[in-house]
Amino acid sequence: MIKISIIMPAYNEQATIIRILELVAEQVVNGIKFEVIVIDDCSTDMTVELLKGRPELYTKLVELSCNGGKGAAVRAGLLQASGDYILFQDADLEYDPGDYEKLVTPVLRFDADVVMGSRMVGSSMTRVSYFWHKVGNILITFIFNILNNTTFTDVYSCFLLYRRCLVRAEDLKTEGWEQHAEILTEAIGRSKICFEVPISYYGRTYDEGKKIRAYHVLPVVWTMFMKRLGRGNS
C-alpha cells in the first residue's frame, strides 16, 4: 500500500472547500492510501468553521496564525506529511480529484518518482480562459525544460505528484508562487523516472477568485534559474 499525502492550502475558499474535499473523499484507487492535509492560511471568511464542521473529510487541519501566502501554507502542510508521495490539490474546483487514478498509474506501473498532470496534452475537458495565462505558462515551461533537459508541457499545473524523500520541506527557501518551481526543480534533480499525464481543467476567472497574476512570472523564472544554477554547482 502506497501512502499519498494530499496537500491542500486554502484561503477564503468557503464557496468550494467542502465540495472539493467531498470529491477527494470519493477517490478510491487500489494500492493507494490517501492522507488529506488542509492548511488554512488565516482565512477571514467561514472556511475554518466549515472545515471544523466536517472533520471526517480530512486527516489533519493546520491553522496558520497569520496570512503567509500559498507557499507558507504549502510548507506548513509538507511538514505534517507522512506519505510516501506528495500530491498538491487546490481548494477550489479548478482541478478534478477524479484524475488521481491517472496520476498514480505511473507510480503503480513504473515506480515513477515524479508525475505531472498536464492541461496541454489530451485533456478530456479544459475551460477556455485567459490567453496571456497560457502564453506565460508556455514560456515558463519552455525555460524549465531548457534548464532541466526535460520535455514537460505544463510545469505550472497544480497536479504535481512526487516522492516525498526528493524534497525536504525544511530546506525550502521560497514562500510565493515561485515555490512550485523550487519544489519541481529539486524533485527533478533527484529523480530518475518522470511521467506526465493528461488532466481536465476548470479554471476560474478573477471574479470567481483566481489569485495568480502576470507579475508572478518574474520570481518564478528567477527561482528556476537560481535553483538550477545551485544544483549544477553542488
C-alpha positions as CSV (number, residue, x, y, z in Angstrom):
1,M,0.0,0.0,0.0
2,I,1.4,3.4,-1.1
3,K,0.5,6.3,1.0
4,I,0.0,9.7,-0.7
5,S,-0.2,12.9,1.3
6,I,-2.6,15.4,-0.4
7,I,-1.6,19.0,0.5
8,M,-4.5,21.4,0.2
9,P,-3.8,25.1,1.1
10,A,-6.9,27.2,1.5
11,Y,-7.5,30.9,1.8
12,N,-11.1,32.2,1.8
13,E,-12.5,29.2,0.0
14,Q,-15.8,28.9,1.8
15,A,-17.6,28.5,-1.5
16,T,-15.7,25.4,-2.6
17,I,-13.8,23.9,0.3
18,I,-16.4,21.3,1.4
19,R,-17.2,20.2,-2.2
20,I,-13.6,19.7,-3.2
21,L,-13.0,17.6,0.0
22,E,-16.1,15.5,-0.8
23,L,-14.7,14.9,-4.2
24,V,-11.3,13.9,-2.8
25,A,-13.1,11.5,-0.3
26,E,-14.8,9.8,-3.3
27,Q,-11.4,8.7,-4.8
28,V,-10.6,5.0,-4.3
29,V,-7.5,3.6,-6.1
30,N,-6.3,0.0,-5.5
31,G,-2.9,0.0,-3.8
32,I,-3.2,3.7,-2.7
33,K,-4.0,5.2,0.7
34,F,-4.7,8.9,0.8
35,E,-3.8,11.3,3.7
36,V,-5.5,14.7,3.4
37,I,-3.9,17.7,5.0
38,V,-5.7,21.0,4.8
39,I,-3.9,24.2,5.7
40,D,-5.9,27.3,6.4
41,D,-3.9,30.4,5.6
42,C,-5.7,32.6,8.2
43,S,-8.9,32.9,6.2
44,T,-11.3,35.8,7.0
45,D,-14.4,34.1,5.8
46,M,-16.2,30.9,7.0
47,T,-13.6,28.4,5.6
48,V,-12.3,27.2,9.1
49,E,-15.8,27.0,10.5
50,L,-16.9,24.9,7.6
51,L,-13.9,22.6,7.9
52,K,-14.4,22.1,11.6
53,G,-17.9,21.1,10.9
54,R,-16.8,18.2,8.6
55,P,-13.7,16.7,10.2
56,E,-14.3,13.3,8.5
57,L,-13.2,14.9,5.2
58,Y,-9.6,15.3,6.1
59,T,-6.8,13.7,8.1
60,K,-5.2,16.9,9.5
61,L,-6.2,20.6,9.7
62,V,-3.4,23.1,10.1
63,E,-4.4,26.6,11.1
64,L,-1.9,29.4,10.4
65,S,-1.9,32.3,12.8
66,C,-1.3,34.9,10.1
67,N,-1.7,35.0,6.3
68,G,1.7,34.0,4.8
69,G,0.6,33.2,1.2
70,K,0.3,29.9,-0.6
71,G,3.9,28.9,-0.2
72,A,3.9,29.3,3.5
73,A,0.7,27.2,3.7
74,V,2.3,24.5,1.5
75,R,5.4,24.3,3.6
76,A,3.3,24.0,6.8
77,G,1.4,21.1,5.2
78,L,4.6,19.4,3.9
79,L,6.0,19.5,7.5
80,Q,2.9,17.5,8.6
81,A,3.0,15.0,5.7
82,S,3.9,11.3,6.3
83,G,3.1,9.8,2.9
84,D,5.5,8.1,0.5
85,Y,4.4,10.7,-2.1
86,I,3.1,14.3,-2.1
87,L,0.3,15.4,-4.2
88,F,-0.9,19.1,-4.4
89,Q,-4.6,19.9,-4.6
90,D,-6.0,23.4,-4.8
91,A,-9.0,24.2,-2.6
92,D,-11.1,25.4,-5.4
93,L,-12.7,23.3,-8.2
94,E,-10.2,24.0,-11.0
95,Y,-8.6,20.6,-10.7
96,D,-10.6,17.4,-10.6
97,P,-9.7,14.7,-8.0
98,G,-11.2,12.3,-10.4
99,D,-7.9,12.5,-12.2
100,Y,-6.0,10.9,-9.2
101,E,-6.1,7.5,-10.8
102,K,-4.3,8.8,-13.9
103,L,-1.7,10.5,-11.7
104,V,-0.9,7.4,-9.7
105,T,-0.8,4.9,-12.6
106,P,2.8,5.7,-13.5
107,V,3.7,5.1,-9.8
108,L,2.0,1.8,-9.6
109,R,3.2,0.5,-13.0
110,F,6.7,2.1,-13.3
111,D,7.6,3.2,-9.8
112,A,7.7,6.8,-11.0
113,D,9.4,9.4,-8.9
114,V,7.6,12.4,-10.4
115,V,4.2,12.7,-12.2
116,M,2.9,15.9,-13.6
117,G,-0.7,16.4,-14.6
118,S,-0.8,18.4,-17.9
119,R,-3.6,20.6,-19.1
120,M,-2.0,20.8,-22.5
121,V,-2.0,17.1,-23.8
122,G,-5.1,15.1,-24.4
123,S,-7.2,16.7,-21.7
124,S,-10.8,15.5,-21.9
125,M,-12.1,18.9,-20.9
126,T,-10.5,22.3,-20.4
127,R,-12.3,25.5,-19.7
128,V,-11.4,28.4,-22.0
129,S,-9.7,31.1,-20.0
130,Y,-7.1,33.8,-20.3
131,F,-4.8,33.9,-23.4
132,W,-1.9,35.6,-21.6
133,H,-2.0,33.0,-18.8
134,K,-1.5,30.3,-21.4
135,V,1.3,32.3,-23.0
136,G,3.0,32.7,-19.7
137,N,2.7,29.1,-18.9
138,I,4.2,28.1,-22.2
139,L,7.1,30.4,-21.6
140,I,7.7,29.1,-18.1
141,T,7.5,25.5,-19.3
142,F,9.9,26.2,-22.2
143,I,12.5,27.8,-19.8
144,F,12.2,25.0,-17.3
145,N,12.7,22.3,-20.0
146,I,15.8,24.1,-21.3
147,L,17.3,24.4,-17.8
148,N,16.5,20.8,-16.8
149,N,16.7,18.9,-20.1
150,T,13.1,17.7,-19.8
151,T,10.0,17.6,-22.1
152,F,7.2,18.7,-19.9
153,T,4.2,20.5,-21.4
154,D,2.7,22.2,-18.3
155,V,5.1,22.7,-15.4
156,Y,2.8,25.0,-13.5
157,S,-0.1,22.6,-13.2
158,C,-1.3,22.3,-9.6
159,F,-1.3,18.5,-10.0
160,L,2.3,17.7,-9.1
161,L,2.9,14.2,-7.6
162,Y,6.4,13.4,-6.3
163,R,8.2,11.0,-4.0
164,R,8.4,12.8,-0.6
165,C,12.0,12.0,0.1
166,L,13.1,14.0,-3.0
167,V,12.4,17.4,-1.4
168,R,13.0,18.4,2.2
169,A,10.3,20.8,3.3
170,E,12.7,22.2,5.9
171,D,15.1,23.3,3.1
172,L,12.6,25.3,1.0
173,K,13.6,28.9,0.7
174,T,10.6,30.5,-1.1
175,E,7.0,31.1,0.0
176,G,5.4,32.8,-3.0
177,W,4.1,31.3,-6.3
178,E,7.7,30.6,-7.2
179,Q,7.8,27.8,-4.6
180,H,6.3,25.4,-7.1
181,A,9.3,26.0,-9.4
182,E,11.7,25.4,-6.4
183,I,10.0,22.1,-5.5
184,L,9.8,20.8,-9.0
185,T,13.4,21.7,-9.8
186,E,14.5,19.9,-6.6
187,A,12.4,16.8,-7.3
188,I,13.5,16.6,-11.0
189,G,17.2,16.9,-10.0
190,R,16.9,13.9,-7.7
191,S,14.5,11.7,-9.7
192,K,15.1,9.0,-12.3
193,I,11.7,8.2,-13.6
194,C,9.3,11.1,-14.5
195,F,5.9,11.0,-16.3
196,E,3.2,13.4,-17.5
197,V,-0.5,12.5,-17.8
198,P,-3.4,14.4,-19.2
199,I,-5.9,16.1,-16.8
200,S,-9.0,18.1,-17.1
201,Y,-9.0,21.8,-16.0
202,Y,-11.9,24.0,-14.9
203,G,-10.1,27.3,-14.5
204,R,-11.7,30.2,-12.5
205,T,-11.9,33.8,-13.6
206,Y,-10.6,36.6,-11.4
207,D,-14.2,37.4,-10.4
208,E,-14.6,33.8,-9.2
209,G,-11.5,34.0,-7.0
210,K,-8.4,33.3,-9.2
211,K,-5.3,34.7,-7.4
212,I,-2.3,34.4,-9.7
213,R,-1.2,37.5,-11.7
214,A,1.2,38.2,-14.6
215,Y,3.8,39.7,-12.3
216,H,4.3,36.4,-10.5
217,V,6.1,35.1,-13.6
218,L,9.3,37.1,-12.8
219,P,10.1,35.4,-9.5
220,V,9.1,32.1,-10.9
221,V,11.7,32.4,-13.7
222,W,14.3,33.7,-11.4
223,T,13.8,30.8,-9.0
224,M,14.1,28.3,-11.8
225,F,17.5,29.8,-12.9
226,M,18.9,30.1,-9.4
227,K,17.8,26.6,-8.3
228,R,19.2,25.1,-11.5
229,L,22.5,27.0,-11.1
230,G,22.8,25.9,-7.5
231,R,22.2,22.3,-8.4
232,G,24.9,22.5,-11.1
233,N,27.4,23.8,-8.6
234,S,26.6,21.2,-5.9
